Amino acid sequence: MGMIILALGLVLVVEGLVFALAPSRLEDLLAALAEIPVETRRYLGLGAIALGVALVWLARGLGA
């Protein structure tokens, strides 16, 4: 349970940095994302999930 809380905290820190440091760029990013086809966005999401799972697996293997 502690790892889940740690992971959620880290996600919130990274997401918060985007909003705090570059709020106007976030609007540009959302406009650019709207132009990407739905299937491409789906594959990007699946790739992000796969990378996240691999990183968690690696961290657990390293003893974290």
PyMOL Python script that loads the backbone (N, CA, C, O; Angstrom):
from pymol import cmd

cmd.read_pdbstr("""\
ATOM      1  N   MET A   1       0.818  -1.197   0.000  1.00  0.00           N
ATOM      2  CA  MET A   1       0.000   0.000   0.000  1.00  0.00           C
ATOM      3  C   MET A   1       0.858   1.255   0.000  1.00  0.00           C
ATOM      4  O   MET A   1       0.497   2.265  -0.604  1.00  0.00           O
ATOM      5  N   GLY A   2       1.988   1.185   0.677  1.00  0.00           N
ATOM      6  CA  GLY A   2       2.882   2.333   0.735  1.00  0.00           C
ATOM      7  C   GLY A   2       3.448   2.711  -0.620  1.00  0.00           C
ATOM      8  O   GLY A   2       3.655   3.888  -0.913  1.00  0.00           O
ATOM      9  N   MET A   3       3.702   1.685  -1.456  1.00  0.00           N
ATOM     10  CA  MET A   3       4.229   1.960  -2.805  1.00  0.00           C
ATOM     11  C   MET A   3       3.193   2.679  -3.661  1.00  0.00           C
ATOM     12  O   MET A   3       3.545   3.541  -4.466  1.00  0.00           O
ATOM     13  N   ILE A   4       1.924   2.333  -3.494  1.00  0.00           N
ATOM     14  CA  ILE A   4       0.868   2.983  -4.266  1.00  0.00           C
ATOM     15  C   ILE A   4       0.756   4.444  -3.874  1.00  0.00           C
ATOM     16  O   ILE A   4       0.618   5.312  -4.735  1.00  0.00           O
ATOM     17  N   ILE A   5       0.813   4.718  -2.591  1.00  0.00           N
ATOM     18  CA  ILE A   5       0.752   6.102  -2.123  1.00  0.00           C
ATOM     19  C   ILE A   5       1.958   6.880  -2.614  1.00  0.00           C
ATOM     20  O   ILE A   5       1.825   8.034  -3.024  1.00  0.00           O
ATOM     21  N   LEU A   6       3.138   6.267  -2.580  1.00  0.00           N
ATOM     22  CA  LEU A   6       4.346   6.906  -3.086  1.00  0.00           C
ATOM     23  C   LEU A   6       4.206   7.209  -4.573  1.00  0.00           C
ATOM     24  O   LEU A   6       4.533   8.311  -5.013  1.00  0.00           O
ATOM     25  N   ALA A   7       3.726   6.247  -5.345  1.00  0.00           N
ATOM     26  CA  ALA A   7       3.571   6.438  -6.786  1.00  0.00           C
ATOM     27  C   ALA A   7       2.568   7.547  -7.087  1.00  0.00           C
ATOM     28  O   ALA A   7       2.820   8.389  -7.949  1.00  0.00           O
ATOM     29  N   LEU A   8       1.445   7.558  -6.393  1.00  0.00           N
ATOM     30  CA  LEU A   8       0.459   8.614  -6.603  1.00  0.00           C
ATOM     31  C   LEU A   8       1.020   9.985  -6.230  1.00  0.00           C
ATOM     32  O   LEU A   8       0.753  10.976  -6.910  1.00  0.00           O
ATOM     33  N   GLY A   9       1.777  10.036  -5.175  1.00  0.00           N
ATOM     34  CA  GLY A   9       2.410  11.295  -4.782  1.00  0.00           C
ATOM     35  C   GLY A   9       3.377  11.797  -5.837  1.00  0.00           C
ATOM     36  O   GLY A   9       3.399  12.990  -6.143  1.00  0.00           O
ATOM     37  N   LEU A  10       4.171  10.905  -6.393  1.00  0.00           N
ATOM     38  CA  LEU A  10       5.114  11.301  -7.438  1.00  0.00           C
ATOM     39  C   LEU A  10       4.391  11.781  -8.693  1.00  0.00           C
ATOM     40  O   LEU A  10       4.822  12.744  -9.328  1.00  0.00           O
ATOM     41  N   VAL A  11       3.304  11.120  -9.050  1.00  0.00           N
ATOM     42  CA  VAL A  11       2.518  11.554 -10.207  1.00  0.00           C
ATOM     43  C   VAL A  11       1.967  12.959  -9.964  1.00  0.00           C
ATOM     44  O   VAL A  11       2.019  13.806 -10.855  1.00  0.00           O
ATOM     45  N   LEU A  12       1.446  13.209  -8.779  1.00  0.00           N
ATOM     46  CA  LEU A  12       0.907  14.528  -8.464  1.00  0.00           C
ATOM     47  C   LEU A  12       1.983  15.610  -8.489  1.00  0.00           C
ATOM     48  O   LEU A  12       1.717  16.734  -8.915  1.00  0.00           O
ATOM     49  N   VAL A  13       3.181  15.287  -8.041  1.00  0.00           N
ATOM     50  CA  VAL A  13       4.285  16.247  -8.098  1.00  0.00           C
ATOM     51  C   VAL A  13       4.606  16.607  -9.542  1.00  0.00           C
ATOM     52  O   VAL A  13       4.740  17.786  -9.871  1.00  0.00           O
ATOM     53  N   VAL A  14       4.729  15.613 -10.399  1.00  0.00           N
ATOM     54  CA  VAL A  14       5.064  15.872 -11.803  1.00  0.00           C
ATOM     55  C   VAL A  14       3.941  16.647 -12.481  1.00  0.00           C
ATOM     56  O   VAL A  14       4.206  17.604 -13.208  1.00  0.00           O
ATOM     57  N   GLU A  15       2.695  16.249 -12.256  1.00  0.00           N
ATOM     58  CA  GLU A  15       1.568  16.953 -12.864  1.00  0.00           C
ATOM     59  C   GLU A  15       1.488  18.387 -12.336  1.00  0.00           C
ATOM     60  O   GLU A  15       1.220  19.320 -13.093  1.00  0.00           O
ATOM     61  N   GLY A  16       1.717  18.549 -11.062  1.00  0.00           N
ATOM     62  CA  GLY A  16       1.679  19.890 -10.476  1.00  0.00           C
ATOM     63  C   GLY A  16       2.757  20.798 -11.030  1.00  0.00           C
ATOM     64  O   GLY A  16       2.533  21.998 -11.194  1.00  0.00           O
ATOM     65  N   LEU A  17       3.921  20.246 -11.320  1.00  0.00           N
ATOM     66  CA  LEU A  17       5.002  21.049 -11.906  1.00  0.00           C
ATOM     67  C   LEU A  17       4.594  21.627 -13.248  1.00  0.00           C
ATOM     68  O   LEU A  17       4.914  22.776 -13.551  1.00  0.00           O
ATOM     69  N   VAL A  18       3.894  20.847 -14.051  1.00  0.00           N
ATOM     70  CA  VAL A  18       3.445  21.336 -15.354  1.00  0.00           C
ATOM     71  C   VAL A  18       2.510  22.521 -15.172  1.00  0.00           C
ATOM     72  O   VAL A  18       2.663  23.542 -15.842  1.00  0.00           O
ATOM     73  N   PHE A  19       1.547  22.392 -14.276  1.00  0.00           N
ATOM     74  CA  PHE A  19       0.598  23.478 -14.047  1.00  0.00           C
ATOM     75  C   PHE A  19       1.261  24.699 -13.424  1.00  0.00           C
ATOM     76  O   PHE A  19       0.893  25.828 -13.748  1.00  0.00           O
ATOM     77  N   ALA A  20       2.224  24.499 -12.542  1.00  0.00           N
ATOM     78  CA  ALA A  20       2.852  25.611 -11.834  1.00  0.00           C
ATOM     79  C   ALA A  20       3.890  26.341 -12.681  1.00  0.00           C
ATOM     80  O   ALA A  20       3.985  27.566 -12.614  1.00  0.00           O
ATOM     81  N   LEU A  21       4.660  25.615 -13.467  1.00  0.00           N
ATOM     82  CA  LEU A  21       5.774  26.225 -14.186  1.00  0.00           C
ATOM     83  C   LEU A  21       5.421  26.712 -15.581  1.00  0.00           C
ATOM     84  O   LEU A  21       6.042  27.651 -16.079  1.00  0.00           O
ATOM     85  N   ALA A  22       4.432  26.091 -16.224  1.00  0.00           N
ATOM     86  CA  ALA A  22       4.132  26.474 -17.609  1.00  0.00           C
ATOM     87  C   ALA A  22       2.645  26.344 -17.911  1.00  0.00           C
ATOM     88  O   ALA A  22       2.260  25.544 -18.764  1.00  0.00           O
ATOM     89  N   PRO A  23       1.801  27.119 -17.227  1.00  0.00           N
ATOM     90  CA  PRO A  23       0.364  26.965 -17.467  1.00  0.00           C
ATOM     91  C   PRO A  23      -0.061  27.353 -18.884  1.00  0.00           C
ATOM     92  O   PRO A  23      -0.983  26.749 -19.433  1.00  0.00           O
ATOM     93  N   SER A  24       0.585  28.339 -19.479  1.00  0.00           N
ATOM     94  CA  SER A  24       0.197  28.732 -20.839  1.00  0.00           C
ATOM     95  C   SER A  24       0.638  27.690 -21.864  1.00  0.00           C
ATOM     96  O   SER A  24      -0.044  27.480 -22.867  1.00  0.00           O
ATOM     97  N   ARG A  25       1.758  27.045 -21.621  1.00  0.00           N
ATOM     98  CA  ARG A  25       2.218  25.988 -22.529  1.00  0.00           C
ATOM     99  C   ARG A  25       1.299  24.777 -22.459  1.00  0.00           C
ATOM    100  O   ARG A  25       1.182  24.027 -23.428  1.00  0.00           O
ATOM    101  N   LEU A  26       0.650  24.585 -21.321  1.00  0.00           N
ATOM    102  CA  LEU A  26      -0.278  23.479 -21.173  1.00  0.00           C
ATOM    103  C   LEU A  26      -1.450  23.636 -22.135  1.00  0.00           C
ATOM    104  O   LEU A  26      -1.915  22.654 -22.714  1.00  0.00           O
ATOM    105  N   GLU A  27      -1.924  24.857 -22.306  1.00  0.00           N
ATOM    106  CA  GLU A  27      -3.002  25.113 -23.267  1.00  0.00           C
ATOM    107  C   GLU A  27      -2.551  24.774 -24.685  1.00  0.00           C
ATOM    108  O   GLU A  27      -3.309  24.193 -25.461  1.00  0.00           O
ATOM    109  N   ASP A  28      -1.315  25.140 -25.019  1.00  0.00           N
ATOM    110  CA  ASP A  28      -0.779  24.804 -26.347  1.00  0.00           C
ATOM    111  C   ASP A  28      -0.675  23.293 -26.514  1.00  0.00           C
ATOM    112  O   ASP A  28      -0.977  22.761 -27.582  1.00  0.00           O
ATOM    113  N   LEU A  29      -0.251  22.611 -25.472  1.00  0.00           N
ATOM    114  CA  LEU A  29      -0.121  21.159 -25.525  1.00  0.00           C
ATOM    115  C   LEU A  29      -1.477  20.495 -25.730  1.00  0.00           C
ATOM    116  O   LEU A  29      -1.602  19.560 -26.521  1.00  0.00           O
ATOM    117  N   LEU A  30      -2.496  20.979 -25.016  1.00  0.00           N
ATOM    118  CA  LEU A  30      -3.829  20.403 -25.168  1.00  0.00           C
ATOM    119  C   LEU A  30      -4.373  20.641 -26.571  1.00  0.00           C
ATOM    120  O   LEU A  30      -5.040  19.770 -27.129  1.00  0.00           O
ATOM    121  N   ALA A  31      -4.095  21.813 -27.151  1.00  0.00           N
ATOM    122  CA  ALA A  31      -4.526  22.083 -28.525  1.00  0.00           C
ATOM    123  C   ALA A  31      -3.817  21.148 -29.500  1.00  0.00           C
ATOM    124  O   ALA A  31      -4.432  20.658 -30.447  1.00  0.00           O
ATOM    125  N   ALA A  32      -2.538  20.901 -29.277  1.00  0.00           N
ATOM    126  CA  ALA A  32      -1.789  19.996 -30.150  1.00  0.00           C
ATOM    127  C   ALA A  32      -2.297  18.562 -30.008  1.00  0.00           C
ATOM    128  O   ALA A  32      -2.382  17.832 -30.996  1.00  0.00           O
ATOM    129  N   LEU A  33      -2.637  18.156 -28.775  1.00  0.00           N
ATOM    130  CA  LEU A  33      -3.168  16.813 -28.556  1.00  0.00           C
ATOM    131  C   LEU A  33      -4.515  16.621 -29.248  1.00  0.00           C
ATOM    132  O   LEU A  33      -4.826  15.526 -29.718  1.00  0.00           O
ATOM    133  N   ALA A  34      -5.307  17.679 -29.309  1.00  0.00           N
ATOM    134  CA  ALA A  34      -6.614  17.581 -29.952  1.00  0.00           C
ATOM    135  C   ALA A  34      -6.479  17.314 -31.450  1.00  0.00           C
ATOM    136  O   ALA A  34      -7.398  16.775 -32.067  1.00  0.00           O
ATOM    137  N   GLU A  35      -5.358  17.680 -32.031  1.00  0.00           N
ATOM    138  CA  GLU A  35      -5.131  17.477 -33.465  1.00  0.00           C
ATOM    139  C   GLU A  35      -4.641  16.060 -33.790  1.00  0.00           C
ATOM    140  O   GLU A  35      -4.677  15.645 -34.948  1.00  0.00           O
ATOM    141  N   ILE A  36      -4.188  15.325 -32.784  1.00  0.00           N
ATOM    142  CA  ILE A  36      -3.683  13.971 -33.005  1.00  0.00           C
ATOM    143  C   ILE A  36      -4.873  13.026 -33.110  1.00  0.00           C
ATOM    144  O   ILE A  36      -5.802  13.111 -32.306  1.00  0.00           O
ATOM    145  N   PRO A  37      -4.857  12.128 -34.090  1.00  0.00           N
ATOM    146  CA  PRO A  37      -5.974  11.177 -34.217  1.00  0.00           C
ATOM    147  C   PRO A  37      -6.163  10.326 -32.952  1.00  0.00           C
ATOM    148  O   PRO A  37      -5.218  10.060 -32.209  1.00  0.00           O
ATOM    149  N   VAL A  38      -7.411   9.912 -32.740  1.00  0.00           N
ATOM    150  CA  VAL A  38      -7.763   9.159 -31.532  1.00  0.00           C
ATOM    151  C   VAL A  38      -6.937   7.876 -31.416  1.00  0.00           C
ATOM    152  O   VAL A  38      -6.445   7.555 -30.333  1.00  0.00           O
ATOM    153  N   GLU A  39      -6.780   7.145 -32.511  1.00  0.00           N
ATOM    154  CA  GLU A  39      -6.014   5.894 -32.463  1.00  0.00           C
ATOM    155  C   GLU A  39      -4.569   6.142 -32.035  1.00  0.00           C
ATOM    156  O   GLU A  39      -4.009   5.364 -31.262  1.00  0.00           O
ATOM    157  N   THR A  40      -3.968   7.211 -32.527  1.00  0.00           N
ATOM    158  CA  THR A  40      -2.587   7.535 -32.154  1.00  0.00           C
ATOM    159  C   THR A  40      -2.503   7.864 -30.670  1.00  0.00           C
ATOM    160  O   THR A  40      -1.567   7.444 -29.989  1.00  0.00           O
ATOM    161  N   ARG A  41      -3.485   8.618 -30.167  1.00  0.00           N
ATOM    162  CA  ARG A  41      -3.503   8.927 -28.734  1.00  0.00           C
ATOM    163  C   ARG A  41      -3.663   7.654 -27.914  1.00  0.00           C
ATOM    164  O   ARG A  41      -3.059   7.518 -26.851  1.00  0.00           O
ATOM    165  N   ARG A  42      -4.475   6.721 -28.406  1.00  0.00           N
ATOM    166  CA  ARG A  42      -4.660   5.453 -27.703  1.00  0.00           C
ATOM    167  C   ARG A  42      -3.334   4.688 -27.632  1.00  0.00           C
ATOM    168  O   ARG A  42      -2.970   4.161 -26.581  1.00  0.00           O
ATOM    169  N   TYR A  43      -2.617   4.634 -28.758  1.00  0.00           N
ATOM    170  CA  TYR A  43      -1.327   3.930 -28.771  1.00  0.00           C
ATOM    171  C   TYR A  43      -0.303   4.631 -27.883  1.00  0.00           C
ATOM    172  O   TYR A  43       0.505   3.966 -27.236  1.00  0.00           O
ATOM    173  N   LEU A  44      -0.323   5.946 -27.842  1.00  0.00           N
ATOM    174  CA  LEU A  44       0.574   6.669 -26.939  1.00  0.00           C
ATOM    175  C   LEU A  44       0.257   6.325 -25.482  1.00  0.00           C
ATOM    176  O   LEU A  44       1.164   6.137 -24.671  1.00  0.00           O
ATOM    177  N   GLY A  45      -1.025   6.244 -25.157  1.00  0.00           N
ATOM    178  CA  GLY A  45      -1.429   5.874 -23.803  1.00  0.00           C
ATOM    179  C   GLY A  45      -1.002   4.465 -23.444  1.00  0.00           C
ATOM    180  O   GLY A  45      -0.508   4.214 -22.345  1.00  0.00           O
ATOM    181  N   LEU A  46      -1.197   3.542 -24.386  1.00  0.00           N
ATOM    182  CA  LEU A  46      -0.772   2.162 -24.138  1.00  0.00           C
ATOM    183  C   LEU A  46       0.745   2.062 -23.983  1.00  0.00           C
ATOM    184  O   LEU A  46       1.242   1.287 -23.167  1.00  0.00           O
ATOM    185  N   GLY A  47       1.475   2.850 -24.769  1.00  0.00           N
ATOM    186  CA  GLY A  47       2.931   2.875 -24.637  1.00  0.00           C
ATOM    187  C   GLY A  47       3.355   3.424 -23.281  1.00  0.00           C
ATOM    188  O   GLY A  47       4.296   2.924 -22.665  1.00  0.00           O
ATOM    189  N   ALA A  48       2.649   4.461 -22.821  1.00  0.00           N
ATOM    190  CA  ALA A  48       2.958   5.030 -21.507  1.00  0.00           C
ATOM    191  C   ALA A  48       2.687   4.017 -20.395  1.00  0.00           C
ATOM    192  O   ALA A  48       3.455   3.908 -19.439  1.00  0.00           O
ATOM    193  N   ILE A  49       1.587   3.279 -20.531  1.00  0.00           N
ATOM    194  CA  ILE A  49       1.277   2.241 -19.536  1.00  0.00           C
ATOM    195  C   ILE A  49       2.370   1.181 -19.524  1.00  0.00           C
ATOM    196  O   ILE A  49       2.840   0.784 -18.458  1.00  0.00           O
ATOM    197  N   ALA A  50       2.773   0.726 -20.697  1.00  0.00           N
ATOM    198  CA  ALA A  50       3.816  -0.301 -20.785  1.00  0.00           C
ATOM    199  C   ALA A  50       5.125   0.192 -20.184  1.00  0.00           C
ATOM    200  O   ALA A  50       5.794  -0.543 -19.457  1.00  0.00           O
ATOM    201  N   LEU A  51       5.490   1.430 -20.485  1.00  0.00           N
ATOM    202  CA  LEU A  51       6.716   1.998 -19.915  1.00  0.00           C
ATOM    203  C   LEU A  51       6.606   2.112 -18.397  1.00  0.00           C
ATOM    204  O   LEU A  51       7.560   1.807 -17.680  1.00  0.00           O
ATOM    205  N   GLY A  52       5.452   2.550 -17.906  1.00  0.00           N
ATOM    206  CA  GLY A  52       5.249   2.650 -16.461  1.00  0.00           C
ATOM    207  C   GLY A  52       5.357   1.311 -15.768  1.00  0.00           C
ATOM    208  O   GLY A  52       5.985   1.200 -14.715  1.00  0.00           O
ATOM    209  N   VAL A  53       4.744   0.287 -16.354  1.00  0.00           N
ATOM    210  CA  VAL A  53       4.818  -1.054 -15.772  1.00  0.00           C
ATOM    211  C   VAL A  53       6.264  -1.540 -15.767  1.00  0.00           C
ATOM    212  O   VAL A  53       6.718  -2.132 -14.788  1.00  0.00           O
ATOM    213  N   ALA A  54       6.984  -1.292 -16.854  1.00  0.00           N
ATOM    214  CA  ALA A  54       8.392  -1.710 -16.930  1.00  0.00           C
ATOM    215  C   ALA A  54       9.230  -0.998 -15.870  1.00  0.00           C
ATOM    216  O   ALA A  54      10.099  -1.610 -15.248  1.00  0.00           O
ATOM    217  N   LEU A  55       8.972   0.285 -15.666  1.00  0.00           N
ATOM    218  CA  LEU A  55       9.729   1.033 -14.652  1.00  0.00           C
ATOM    219  C   LEU A  55       9.412   0.540 -13.242  1.00  0.00           C
ATOM    220  O   LEU A  55      10.307   0.435 -12.404  1.00  0.00           O
ATOM    221  N   VAL A  56       8.150   0.242 -12.981  1.00  0.00           N
ATOM    222  CA  VAL A  56       7.782  -0.294 -11.670  1.00  0.00           C
ATOM    223  C   VAL A  56       8.436  -1.655 -11.465  1.00  0.00           C
ATOM    224  O   VAL A  56       8.967  -1.939 -10.391  1.00  0.00           O
ATOM    225  N   TRP A  57       8.397  -2.495 -12.499  1.00  0.00           N
ATOM    226  CA  TRP A  57       9.027  -3.819 -12.422  1.00  0.00           C
ATOM    227  C   TRP A  57      10.531  -3.682 -12.160  1.00  0.00           C
ATOM    228  O   TRP A  57      11.095  -4.414 -11.347  1.00  0.00           O
ATOM    229  N   LEU A  58      11.174  -2.737 -12.858  1.00  0.00           N
ATOM    230  CA  LEU A  58      12.607  -2.502 -12.659  1.00  0.00           C
ATOM    231  C   LEU A  58      12.893  -2.008 -11.242  1.00  0.00           C
ATOM    232  O   LEU A  58      13.827  -2.479 -10.593  1.00  0.00           O
ATOM    233  N   ALA A  59      12.090  -1.061 -10.765  1.00  0.00           N
ATOM    234  CA  ALA A  59      12.306  -0.542  -9.418  1.00  0.00           C
ATOM    235  C   ALA A  59      12.128  -1.631  -8.370  1.00  0.00           C
ATOM    236  O   ALA A  59      12.897  -1.712  -7.412  1.00  0.00           O
ATOM    237  N   ARG A  60      11.109  -2.468  -8.555  1.00  0.00           N
ATOM    238  CA  ARG A  60      10.895  -3.552  -7.604  1.00  0.00           C
ATOM    239  C   ARG A  60      12.051  -4.554  -7.666  1.00  0.00           C
ATOM    240  O   ARG A  60      12.447  -5.106  -6.639  1.00  0.00           O
ATOM    241  N   GLY A  61      12.591  -4.790  -8.860  1.00  0.00           N
ATOM    242  CA  GLY A  61      13.710  -5.697  -9.010  1.00  0.00           C
ATOM    243  C   GLY A  61      14.978  -5.168  -8.365  1.00  0.00           C
ATOM    244  O   GLY A  61      15.833  -5.940  -7.930  1.00  0.00           O
ATOM    245  N   LEU A  62      15.097  -3.850  -8.305  1.00  0.00           N
ATOM    246  CA  LEU A  62      16.254  -3.226  -7.690  1.00  0.00           C
ATOM    247  C   LEU A  62      16.107  -3.065  -6.180  1.00  0.00           C
ATOM    248  O   LEU A  62      17.010  -2.567  -5.508  1.00  0.00           O
ATOM    249  N   GLY A  63      14.966  -3.489  -5.659  1.00  0.00           N
ATOM    250  CA  GLY A  63      14.770  -3.472  -4.214  1.00  0.00           C
ATOM    251  C   GLY A  63      14.041  -2.262  -3.692  1.00  0.00           C
ATOM    252  O   GLY A  63      14.050  -2.021  -2.485  1.00  0.00           O
ATOM    253  N   ALA A  64      13.412  -1.493  -4.550  1.00  0.00           N
ATOM    254  CA  ALA A  64      12.684  -0.311  -4.076  1.00  0.00           C
ATOM    255  C   ALA A  64      11.340  -0.693  -3.526  1.00  0.00           C
ATOM    256  O   ALA A  64      10.587   0.173  -3.081  1.00  0.00           O
TER     257      ALA A  64
END
""", "prot")
cmd.dss("prot")
cmd.show_as("cartoon", "prot")
cmd.util.cbc("prot")
cmd.orient("prot")
